[in-house]
Amino acid sequence: MITAEVIHAYKSPQYEALAFGILRDRLVEIGYPQELKNFQYEPSFPVRLSDSKEGELKKQTVAKLDYYVEQSPELPIMLDKLRSGGRKVFLLTNSDFRYTQGIIRPWVSYFDYIVTDAHKPLFFAEGTILRAVDQTTGQCSIGLHTGPLEHGRVYAGGSCEVFSQLIGARSKEVLYTGDHIFGDILKSKKQVNWKTFLVIPELLSELYVWKKKKDLFNKLNHLENKLADSYMHLTITSNEKPDVSHIQKNIRMVAQEMDAAYGLLGSLFRHGSRLTYFSTQAMRYADLYSHSCFNLIYYPLCYMFRSPVMFMPHESTVSHEESPIESYDDLEAIPCGLRRRTMTSNVFHLGCKRV
């Protein structure tokens, strides 16, 4: 399954400038000073506009499609590969029929099933009434659609439960591709347990900075280990807390320098050594993630994607090669004050909260 938003990417900053202009003109229309029209879009200032009712943003997007939308020559290649391999491909989008038709040209023949006006994330819960769409007028038929879904027809609304029954798909047989961490990935994973593929366009720039600023990451890791080592000499009777203020100050400075390398808003995935809420959700709810769904072209359809083994803090602090502990009895025989010294230098730091 694919969402319309991941097939074609909007061009930046052209698309943001369009949203800014529509918002500015609308404010003047409802009574704000005419001087507002003198303001021009500044790319460093993010703009978010809800235009679902007026529809002006969509109208202007379709009118100048090549200017605002990145066309994807890989799209027919990927869809043909999936369908020739025996996979069913269907489109699920919150956009209406007219806008979807304008964005994807041609489009009906690409997909086995098409659902517009899906109202995600409501689609993954109780959903709405499933209706057939008249492709001539763009209007929905009256009443609930019953019976199987037909190839070449377009539908609107519905729910995941009804849709899955009509196409005969079980939850783990569906790979759902989307670009919205909440409305696409989190809800589809938690409520219907689909396999999920999160598209993150910013991933390319993130990887570029990750490689280019390798020295900063190494420096931060060195400081974090140094902070942990400051507590390693303490015993059970220690009362004096070590002075680590200078280390903490250096950590903050390096973290800020790393954020600046990612741009005005910092990294999407981390702040210093801490992961962002977005990155933790991506790891938890996305089975796959990439900067583009078209990367699937370069893998066989039978490919098994596996992530690296992740260690818990208590596992990552014990070296199997260096530790003298060979049995549980050996661990019990070590005095309490000495057990910590048999572990690696990061055991206190990683197993507990950072100071």
N, C-alpha and C positions, 0 to 999 in steps of 0.2 A: 504494500500500500504506500502511496506517495501523496503528499500534500502539494498544492499548487505553489506554495511559497518556496519550496526547495527546488523546484524545477527551474525557475528563472529568478535571478537575484536582481534587486533594485540597485541602480547605479548611484553611488555616493560621490560628491555631495549634491548631485542634481536633484535627487528625489527629496532630500531634506529641505532644499531650497524651495521646491514646489510646495511642500507642506507649510513652510514658513510663510510664503506669499499668500496662500489661501487663508491661513489663520489671520494674517495682518489685514487683508482686505475685508474679511468677515467682521473684524472688530470695528473697522471704519463704517461698515454698513449699519451696524447696530448703534452707532452714535459716538464712537471714540473719535478723537481729533484727527483731521485730515493729515496732520503732520506725521502720523504713523506710517504713511506710505513712503516717507523718505528713508525708513529703516530698511537695510539690506541684510540678507542672511549672512551670518558669520559661522563658518564650518566648525569652529571650536565650541559652539554653543548648541547642545543637543535640543532637538524639537520633537515633541510627540503630539500628534493630533488624532483625535477620534473623528472620523468622517463617514461613519457608517450610515447616518441618516441623510445628510445632504448629498453625499456621493460625488462632490466636486473633484476630490483628489483622484478618484478612480476614473472619472471622465477624462481628465487631462492626461492621466497616465496612458490610457488607451489611445488618445489622440496623438501622442508623441512616443509611441512604444519604444522605438529604437533608441531614443534619447534617455529614457528613464529606466529601461529594463535590459539586463544582460541576457541576450539570447544564447541558448545552450545547444551547440551542434551535437553534443554527446547524448542528448535526450533520446532521439530515435535509435541510436546505437545501443544504449542501455536497455530500453524497452523491448527492442527486437531480440536482444540476447536473452532477456528474462522469458519472453513469450515463446521463443523457439526452444527454450529449455524446459518447457512444460509448466511454467509458473503463470499464475493468474495475476494480472496487474490492475489495480483499481485506484482511482483518484478520489480523495476525500478532502473537501475544502470548505471553509466558511464563506467564501465569496459566492455571489449569486451567479446565475447562469450567464448573463450578459458579460460580466467582467471576466469570468473564466474563459469564455469564448474569445474575448478580445486579447487576453494575455497569451493563451496557448493556441497557436495556429499551425496546422490543423490539429485537432485534439481528440475528437470522439473516437477515431480509428486507433488511437494509441492504446486505449485502455479497454479492459474487459468490462469493467463496471465504473460508473461515475456517480458520485454523490456531491451535490453542491448545497449551499445553505445548511451545512451540517450542525451549526451551533455548538461547536466544541468549546469547552469540555463537557457541555450538557449531553452531547452525543454519547459519551462513555458512561452516562448514568441512565436516567429515565428517557432521555431523548425527546424527539418531537414526532409529529405525524409524518410518515414516509409518503411522498407524492411523486408522481411522474411529471416531468417537465416537457412542455410543448416547445420543441427546438425552433419553431418558426416564430412564435410570439414571445418566448421566454417566460411564459406564465405557467404556474403549477396547476395541475388538474384538481378538480374538486373531489374530496374524499380520500380515504386511505388506499394506498396501492397494496394489492394482494397478489399472490402468485410469485413465480420466480422473476429474478431480475434479468433483463434481456440485454444482450450485447448490442452496443450502438445506441442505446437509449440513455437518457440523463434523468437522474432522480434528485429530489431535494428533501432534506431533513432526515428523519429516521433515528434509530438508535443502534448502538453497536450490537446489542443482543439480537435484534431483529435482522440486521444486516448480515451478521455471521450465520444465522440460521438459513437465510435465503441463498447464500452462496456456498453453504456447506463447509465452512472453515472453522476449525478449532483454534483456541487462543494461541497455542504455541506454534501453530503453523503459519502465523501471520508475522511478517517483518514490517513494522510500521515506521515510516520515515517522516520526520517533522523537524521544524526549527524552533519550536516554542517549548521551553523546558517544562512549563506547567500545563498548558492547554493540550499539548501533543504528547509529551513523553511521560511525565509523572502520572497523569490521569489514566492514560492507556495502560500503563504498567500496573498501577495499583488496583484499578477497577476491573480490567478485563484480562490482565496478564499477557498482553501481546509482547512479542519481541520488539525491541525499539532501537531505532537508529537516529541519533540526534545530529543534525547538521549545524555546525558552528563556523560560520564564515570567518570569524576572527582568529581561527586556529592557525592560519598561515603566518600572520604577523606575530602571534604568540611564540611560535616555534622559531621564528627569525630572531627575536629578542633573546629567547632562551639560549640560542647558540652563540649569538654575537656577544652577549654579556656573561659568558661563562665564568669569567674571573670574579664577577660580583657574586654569583651563586656560590663559588668556592670560598670566597671571603666570608660570606654569611654563614656557611656551614662550619668554617673554622671558628668563628665567634661563638656559635651555638655550642660547639664542643668545649670551647674554652670556658663558657659559662657553666656547663655541666661539671667540668673538672674542678671548678672553684669549690665545689661542695664535696669532692671525693675524699678529702683528707679528714672530714668530720667524723667523729666517733659518737657513740651513744651518749657520752657524757659532755659533749661539746655544747657550750652555751653562747658562744660568740658567733654571730652571723657574719660571713665573709662580705667584704665590700665589693660588689659587682656592678656598681652604678656606672663606671666607665665602660664596662663591657656592654651593658644594656643600652647606653647612649650610642655606642658604635653600631650596635645591631639596628637601632632605629634609623640611624643615618644611612646605613647600607640599604635597608628596606625602602627608604624614601628614594634613594638613588635608583633602585630597581624599578619602583613605580613610575618614576619619571621617564625611564627608558621605554616604557610601554605606551606613553602618550599622556594626554591630559587627565584621562579618567583611570589611569593605572591598568593593571592586568585584570583580565576577566576571571583568571583562575587562582591567583594567589596575591597575598600581601606579605612580602618577606618569605618566611618559612611557613606561614599559615595559609591554608587553602581557603578560598572564598566559599560562601554558601552555595553559589552556583556550581562550582566545581565538585563539591561533595554530592549535590543532587545529580549531577551528570554521571558521576561514577556509580551512584546507587541505582538510578533508574534507567540509564541508557545502556543497552547491551553493546552497542557500537556507537562511536562518534567520530566525525570527520568534518573537514571543511566543506566537503561536497559529496552528495550521494552518488555522483558519477564515478567516484573511485571504485565502485563495485564492478565497473567494466573490466578492471585489471585483475579480477579474481575469478576462479572457476566457481560455478554455482554450488558445487559440493564442498567448498572451502569451509573449514572449521576455524573460526576466530577465537583465540584464547588470550586472556590477559596475563601479565606476569604474576607470579605468586606474591601475595601480600602477607607480610608478617605483622603480628600483633607486637606491641611494645615489649612484652616479656620474652617473646621469641627472638626479636631482633637484637636483644642485649646479651645473648649468650652465644659465644662462639663454640661451635661443635669441635673445632680443631684445637683450640687453645685451652678450653676448660678442663681442669683435672677431675671434674665430677663424672664418674662412670656409672654410678648407681644411686638410687634413692638413699641407701644407707650411707654412702659417702657424703651426701649433702647433709644428712642429719648429724654426722660426726663432726662437721665443721662448726666451731663456735659461732654464735650469732654475730659477734662483732667482726668476724673475718669472712663471713660468707660473701659479703658485698665485694670484697677485694678479689674474689675468684672470678668475678664477672668482668665484662668489658667495661671500658671507661664511661660508657654512656648509660649504664643501667639506672642510675639515680635520675639522670636528666630525662630519659625517655619513659621511664615507668611512672613518673610523677608529674604533677603540674609544674610548668616552668615558672621560675620566680619572676 
